[in-house]
Amino acid sequence: MNNVIENIITRRSVRKYKSDMIPKNILEEIVKAGMYAPTGMNMQSPIIIAVTNKEVRDNLSKLNAKIMGKEGIDPFYGAPVVLIVLVDKNCATSVYDGSLVMGNLMNAAHSLGIGSCWIHRAKEEFETEEGKDLLKSLGIEENYEGVGHCILGYADGEEPQAKPRKEKYVYYLD
């Protein structure tokens, strides 16, 4: 089987991480893969914020848990890295573009032995004053909204096995 296809088929969401930080060169490779995701008319509407600062990561986790209505838990499952994908609200294909970035990030991470999981509520996070302030601190003043968080780290335990694919997943018109 082709290595790329095998990587896509074997990737799973990881929900328990070791605290070990990912080496910067590996993180940069994952981010680069996200930057090369297809986007509508090559508008490149997404941006990626790579969070490796523990204090910022922990504050985002608390905000995410609050939005979820489950304060006191870590929605990032202990992952030391959070890649936030945001998109330009003015681009017609922005959510699709951001979703493709998320897919590239997760597949690239898996190919490099790094666990990942898509965590929601980024849209709501960056509608809060705290989220807006974080963007402003980075000089991001444009009209962006969150698509997702790609959490990254070394899996603490075995990755889950794939569930069987549903019947009637694909229909062929020959």
C-alpha positions in Angstrom: 0.0 0.0 0.0 1.2 3.5 -0.7 2.8 5.2 2.4 0.6 8.3 2.2 -2.6 6.2 2.0 -1.5 3.9 4.7 -0.8 6.9 6.9 -4.3 8.3 6.3 -5.9 5.0 7.0 -4.0 4.3 10.2 -4.3 7.8 11.8 -6.4 7.9 15.0 -7.4 10.5 17.5 -5.3 10.4 20.6 -7.0 11.4 23.9 -4.1 10.8 26.4 -0.7 12.4 26.1 2.7 12.4 27.7 3.9 15.8 28.9 7.0 15.6 26.7 7.4 18.5 24.3 7.6 17.8 20.6 11.0 18.9 19.1 10.7 22.2 17.3 11.9 20.8 14.0 9.1 18.2 14.0 6.5 20.8 15.0 7.7 23.0 12.1 7.2 20.1 9.7 3.7 19.5 10.9 2.8 23.2 10.6 4.4 23.3 7.1 2.1 20.5 6.0 -0.9 22.5 7.3 0.3 25.5 5.2 0.1 23.4 2.0 -3.4 22.3 2.4 -5.6 23.1 -0.6 -7.7 26.3 -0.3 -10.4 27.6 -2.5 -8.9 29.6 -5.4 -5.6 29.4 -3.4 -6.8 32.2 -1.2 -5.0 30.7 1.7 -7.6 32.0 4.1 -6.4 30.0 7.2 -3.8 31.0 9.8 -2.2 28.7 12.3 -1.2 29.8 15.9 1.2 27.3 17.4 0.9 27.3 21.1 3.8 25.7 23.0 3.8 28.1 26.0 2.3 26.1 28.9 0.6 29.1 30.6 -1.1 30.1 27.3 -2.0 26.5 26.6 -3.5 26.0 30.1 -5.5 29.3 29.8 -6.9 28.1 26.4 -7.8 24.8 28.0 -9.7 26.5 30.8 -11.6 28.7 28.4 -12.4 25.8 26.2 -13.7 23.8 29.2 -15.8 26.8 30.3 -17.4 27.1 26.9 -18.1 23.3 27.0 -19.7 23.7 30.4 -17.3 21.3 32.1 -14.9 23.5 34.0 -12.1 21.7 35.8 -11.3 19.2 33.0 -8.6 19.5 30.3 -10.3 19.3 26.9 -6.8 19.1 25.4 -6.2 15.7 27.2 -2.7 16.8 28.5 -1.3 17.5 25.0 1.6 19.9 25.3 1.0 21.6 21.9 -2.1 23.2 20.5 -2.3 24.4 16.9 -5.2 26.8 16.5 -6.6 27.1 13.0 -8.5 30.3 12.3 -9.9 31.5 9.0 -10.7 34.8 7.3 -14.5 35.2 7.8 -14.7 37.1 4.5 -13.6 34.2 2.4 -16.5 32.1 1.0 -14.5 28.8 1.4 -12.9 29.6 4.8 -14.4 26.8 6.9 -13.6 24.2 4.2 -10.1 25.6 3.9 -9.6 25.5 7.6 -10.9 21.9 7.8 -8.4 20.8 5.1 -5.6 22.4 7.1 -6.7 20.5 10.2 -6.7 17.2 8.2 -3.2 17.9 6.9 -1.9 18.7 10.4 -3.3 15.5 11.8 -2.0 13.3 9.0 1.4 14.9 9.1 1.6 14.5 12.8 0.8 10.8 12.5 3.4 10.3 9.8 6.0 11.6 12.2 4.9 9.5 15.2 3.0 12.3 16.9 -0.5 11.9 18.3 -3.2 14.4 17.4 -6.9 15.1 17.9 -9.3 17.8 16.6 -10.8 19.7 19.5 -13.8 22.0 18.8 -15.0 25.3 20.3 -12.3 27.4 18.7 -15.0 29.5 17.1 -16.6 30.3 20.4 -13.2 30.9 22.1 -12.2 33.6 19.7 -15.5 35.3 20.0 -14.7 36.0 23.7 -12.8 39.0 24.9 -10.0 36.7 26.1 -9.7 35.1 22.7 -9.8 38.5 20.9 -7.1 39.8 23.2 -4.8 36.8 22.4 -5.2 37.6 18.7 -4.5 41.3 19.3 -1.3 40.4 21.3 -0.1 38.6 18.1 -1.0 41.6 15.9 -4.0 39.7 14.4 -6.6 42.4 13.9 -8.4 41.1 10.9 -11.8 39.3 10.8 -10.8 35.7 11.8 -12.9 32.9 13.4 -11.7 29.7 14.9 -12.2 26.4 13.1 -10.4 24.0 15.5 -7.6 23.1 17.7 -5.2 20.4 16.6 -3.7 19.1 19.8 -0.3 17.4 19.5 1.9 15.3 21.6 3.3 11.8 22.2 0.6 9.3 22.9 0.5 7.9 26.4 -0.5 4.4 25.6 -1.6 2.6 22.4 -3.5 4.5 19.7 -7.1 3.3 19.3 -7.9 0.8 16.6 -10.1 1.8 13.7 -13.8 1.0 13.9 -15.2 -0.8 10.9 -16.4 1.5 8.1 -20.2 1.7 7.8 -22.1 0.0 5.1 -23.1 2.1 2.1 -20.3 4.6 2.7 -19.5 4.8 -1.0 -21.8 4.6 -4.0 -20.3 4.0 -7.5 -21.9 5.3 -10.7 -20.2 3.3 -13.4 
